[in-house]
Amino acid sequence: MVTWLRQSQSASVVLLLVRLYLGYTWLVSGWGKLSGGGFATEGFLKGAIAKAGGDHPAVQGWWAAFLENIALPGASFFNFLIPWAEVLVGLALLLGLLTTFSGLMGIIMNYAFLFSGTVSVNPYLVLLTTFILVAGRNAGYFGLDRFVLPYWDRKWGNKRVRLH
C-alpha cells in the first residue's frame, strides 16, 4: 500500500482528488473566518479550557495549561494566524505546491482542534491527510510540486527517486 501511494500514477490521481477536497475544505474554512469577521479565538480557547474538568475531560490538562498560559494571552495573534494558515494550506493543497509540508501544517491544525475538544470533521481530515503525508511527493505529482520539487532538488543537490 505504501509503495502504491508513493510511486503509482493511479495513486497520484486518487491523491489529487483527496488533495483538492482537503484544499477546498481548508480554503473555505479560512476564507469564512477572514471575510466573516475573523475567528473568535478567546471564546474558543475559554470553551476548550472549560472542557478540561470533570471525570472524563474532553481536553487533557497539559493542553488546557498550554491554552490558558500561552494561547489565551496570545489570542490576538491566533485570531490572525488561524484564518491565514487555513487559507494558505488550502491554496497550497489546491495548487499542489509543497504538498507534504502543507498537509503537515493542516494536520497539526486538525490535531490542535481535536486536542481542544472540537471533533467536527477533524478526524476525517486527519485520516485523508495521512494518505497525503504517506504518499509524499506523489501527492503533488499532478500539481506545482511536479515542477518545483525537481528544481529544489537541483538547487540543493538532493538525489531523489524519480516518480512515474
C-alpha positions in Angstrom: 0.0 0.0 0.0 2.8 2.5 0.9 4.7 1.7 -2.3 1.5 2.2 -4.3 0.8 5.5 -2.6 4.4 6.7 -3.2 5.0 5.5 -6.7 1.9 4.7 -8.7 0.4 7.1 -11.2 -3.0 5.8 -10.4 -2.4 6.7 -6.8 -1.4 10.2 -7.8 -4.8 10.6 -9.5 -6.6 9.4 -6.3 -4.4 11.7 -4.2 -5.2 14.6 -6.5 -8.9 14.2 -5.7 -8.1 13.9 -1.9 -5.8 16.9 -2.1 -8.4 19.0 -3.9 -11.0 18.1 -1.4 -8.7 18.9 1.5 -7.6 22.2 -0.1 -11.1 23.3 -0.8 -12.1 22.5 2.8 -9.2 24.5 4.3 -9.7 27.4 1.9 -13.4 27.7 2.6 -12.9 27.5 6.3 -10.2 30.1 6.4 -11.9 32.4 4.0 -15.1 32.2 6.0 -13.1 33.4 9.0 -11.4 36.2 7.1 -14.5 37.5 5.4 -16.9 36.9 8.3 -15.1 39.0 10.9 -12.4 36.6 12.0 -12.1 33.8 14.4 -13.3 34.2 18.0 -10.2 32.7 19.5 -10.7 33.9 23.0 -14.2 32.3 23.3 -13.0 29.1 21.6 -10.0 28.9 24.0 -12.1 29.5 27.1 -14.6 26.9 25.9 -11.7 24.4 25.4 -10.2 25.2 28.8 -13.7 24.6 30.4 -13.8 21.1 28.8 -10.7 20.1 30.9 -12.7 19.5 34.1 -14.7 16.6 35.3 -14.3 12.9 35.5 -13.9 12.4 31.7 -12.4 15.6 30.3 -12.6 16.2 26.6 -9.4 18.3 26.9 -6.3 17.0 28.7 -4.8 19.0 31.5 -1.4 19.6 29.7 -3.2 21.0 26.7 -5.5 23.1 28.8 -2.4 24.5 30.6 -0.9 25.4 27.2 -4.2 27.1 26.1 -4.6 29.0 29.4 -1.0 30.2 29.8 0.2 30.6 26.2 -2.6 30.6 23.7 -5.2 32.7 25.6 -2.7 35.5 26.4 -1.8 35.5 22.7 -5.4 35.3 21.4 -5.0 38.3 19.1 -2.0 36.5 17.4 -4.1 33.4 16.9 -7.0 35.5 15.6 -4.7 36.4 12.8 -2.8 33.1 12.4 -5.6 30.6 12.2 -7.6 32.0 9.3 -4.5 32.8 7.3 -2.9 29.4 8.0 -6.2 27.8 6.8 -6.3 29.8 3.6 -2.6 29.2 2.8 -2.8 25.5 3.5 -5.9 25.4 1.3 -4.3 27.2 -1.6 -1.1 25.2 -1.4 -3.1 21.9 -1.4 -5.3 23.0 -4.3 -2.2 24.0 -6.3 -0.2 21.0 -5.3 2.6 23.3 -4.0 4.8 21.9 -1.2 2.0 19.4 -0.7 3.7 17.3 2.0 4.6 20.4 4.1 1.1 21.9 3.6 -0.5 18.6 4.6 1.7 18.6 7.7 0.6 22.1 8.7 -3.0 21.1 8.1 -2.9 18.0 10.2 -1.2 20.0 13.0 -4.2 22.4 13.0 -6.6 19.4 12.9 -4.9 17.9 16.0 -4.9 21.3 17.8 -8.7 21.5 17.3 -9.1 17.8 18.4 -6.9 18.5 21.5 -9.2 21.4 22.2 -12.2 19.1 22.3 -13.6 20.0 18.9 -14.3 16.9 16.9 -16.4 18.1 13.9 -14.7 17.0 10.6 -11.2 16.9 12.1 -10.8 13.1 12.4 -11.9 12.7 8.8 -9.5 15.4 7.6 -6.7 13.7 9.7 -7.4 10.4 8.0 -7.3 11.9 4.5 -4.2 14.0 5.2 -2.4 10.9 6.5 -2.6 9.5 3.0 -1.1 12.7 1.6 1.7 12.5 4.1 2.4 8.9 3.5 2.4 9.4 -0.3 5.0 12.2 0.0 5.9 13.6 -3.4 3.4 11.6 -5.3 0.6 13.5 -3.7 1.7 16.6 -5.5 2.6 15.0 -8.8 -0.4 16.5 -10.6 0.3 19.9 -9.3 3.1 22.5 -9.0 5.3 20.1 -7.0 5.9 18.2 -10.2 7.9 21.3 -11.4 9.0 22.9 -8.1 10.5 19.9 -6.3 12.9 18.8 -9.1 14.1 22.5 -9.2 14.5 22.4 -5.4 16.5 19.1 -5.7 18.8 20.5 -8.3 19.3 23.7 -6.3 20.1 21.9 -3.0 21.8 18.8 -4.5 19.2 16.3 -3.3 19.1 12.9 -5.1 15.5 11.8 -5.3 13.8 8.8 -6.8 12.0 9.8 -10.0 8.3 9.3 -9.9 6.5 7.5 -12.8 
